Amino acid sequence: MYFDELDLNDYVLDALDDMQFETCTPIQESCIPHILEGRDILGVAQTGTGKTAAYLLPILSKLADGGYPADAINCVIMSPTRELAQQIGEVCTAIAASTHHRILTVVGGLSYDPQIKKLKHGVDILIATPGRLIDLMNQKAVDLSQVQVLVLDEADRMLDMGFL
């Protein structure tokens, strides 16, 4: 299946075209339509099959279509490790390059101050490791009251690591 056969926003389709991606992987073909419909999904596929894009593309598309609070965190993506969170942030930023989405990755091992300053300026998509997100919540630096979408990337690994 081709990406342009899906009901993705034109900004997202343009980004895919710029990145020279035309066809969906099986996980993307299975997940994207359901996410666009607002349904919950559980996606399982091997590494390197496009799982990150399988959820990012429809999320970015829905946000670009509008109807979400402009001054709130609309999506939280949790990742078990700093490296994966940063990778997700890079992919998200690349796909969202032609939109006005504000994307922030917050992970441990980095100073709180820059992350908190960016949170105060507003974020549409927050990508976080569980420990740093909990720290920011305890500091009342993050408001999750209007989150519309929650992604638990590698949820099984987070459970294995004790992030119940």
PyMOL commands that set and color helices and strands:
alter all, ss='L'
color gray80, all
select helices_A, chain A and resi 3-5+10-18+26-36+51-65+82-95+112-121+130-138+155-160
alter helices_A, ss='H'
color red, helices_A
select strands_A, chain A and resi 75-78+103-106+125-128+149-152
alter strands_A, ss='S'
color yellow, strands_A
deselect
rebuild
show_as cartoon
